[in-house]
Amino acid sequence: MSNPFSPFQEVNVLAKLADLQETEYHNTVLLHGIIELLIQKGVLTREELLATARQIDTQLSQQLPSANKVVPFSTPTAPPFS
């Protein structure tokens, strides 16, 4: 069975995946920072955030057939970056 991609194309795809992974990491760090600031400032509570996230997860799971393959949203054991 032959590979449909040339070695250069394979390297290019892997580089793009690495870039996406780095972008995802940075976005996750920023999101955690925003959430922590909102909680510290009393704009929302961790419980409100988790309840809303569970509600959205349930709605998306019902609307998107592929979402059922995703691990369901769970309560983190420890707050991020604490």
C-alpha positions as CSV (number, residue, x, y, z in Angstrom):
1,M,0.0,0.0,0.0
2,S,1.5,3.3,-1.1
3,N,1.5,6.5,0.9
4,P,-0.6,9.2,-0.7
5,F,1.6,12.0,0.7
6,S,5.2,12.8,-0.2
7,P,7.7,13.1,2.7
8,F,7.6,16.9,2.4
9,Q,3.8,16.8,2.6
10,E,4.0,14.6,5.7
11,V,6.4,17.0,7.4
12,N,4.1,19.9,6.5
13,V,1.1,18.2,8.0
14,L,3.0,17.3,11.2
15,A,4.2,20.9,11.5
16,K,0.7,22.2,11.2
17,L,-0.5,19.7,13.9
18,A,2.3,20.9,16.2
19,D,1.3,24.5,15.6
20,L,-2.4,23.7,16.3
21,Q,-1.3,21.9,19.5
22,E,0.7,24.9,20.7
23,T,-2.2,27.3,19.8
24,E,-4.6,25.1,21.8
25,Y,-2.3,25.1,24.8
26,H,-2.0,28.9,24.8
27,N,-5.7,29.4,24.4
28,T,-6.3,27.0,27.3
29,V,-3.9,28.9,29.5
30,L,-5.6,32.2,28.6
31,L,-9.1,30.8,29.2
32,H,-8.0,29.4,32.6
33,G,-6.6,32.9,33.5
34,I,-9.8,34.6,32.5
35,I,-11.9,32.2,34.5
36,E,-9.7,32.5,37.6
37,L,-9.9,36.4,37.4
38,L,-13.7,36.3,37.1
39,I,-13.9,34.0,40.1
40,Q,-11.4,36.1,42.1
41,K,-13.4,39.3,41.3
42,G,-16.7,37.6,42.3
43,V,-18.2,37.9,38.9
44,L,-19.0,34.2,39.0
45,T,-18.4,31.2,41.1
46,R,-16.7,27.9,40.2
47,E,-20.0,26.1,40.8
48,E,-21.9,28.4,38.4
49,L,-19.2,27.9,35.8
50,L,-19.3,24.1,36.2
51,A,-23.1,24.0,36.1
52,T,-23.2,26.1,32.9
53,A,-20.5,24.0,31.3
54,R,-22.4,20.8,32.1
55,Q,-25.6,22.3,30.6
56,I,-23.8,23.3,27.4
57,D,-22.2,19.9,27.2
58,T,-25.5,18.2,27.5
59,Q,-27.1,20.4,24.9
60,L,-24.2,19.8,22.4
61,S,-24.2,16.1,23.1
62,Q,-27.9,15.9,22.1
63,Q,-27.4,18.1,19.0
64,L,-24.2,16.6,17.6
65,P,-24.0,12.9,17.0
66,S,-20.2,12.9,17.1
67,A,-20.2,14.7,20.5
68,N,-21.3,11.4,22.1
69,K,-17.8,10.1,21.4
70,V,-16.2,12.8,23.5
71,V,-15.5,12.2,27.2
72,P,-18.4,13.8,29.1
73,F,-17.6,17.0,31.0
74,S,-16.5,16.3,34.6
75,T,-15.7,18.4,37.6
76,P,-11.9,19.0,37.9
77,T,-10.4,17.6,41.0
78,A,-8.4,20.8,41.6
79,P,-8.8,24.3,40.3
80,P,-6.6,25.1,37.3
81,F,-3.3,26.8,38.1
82,S,-4.0,27.0,41.9
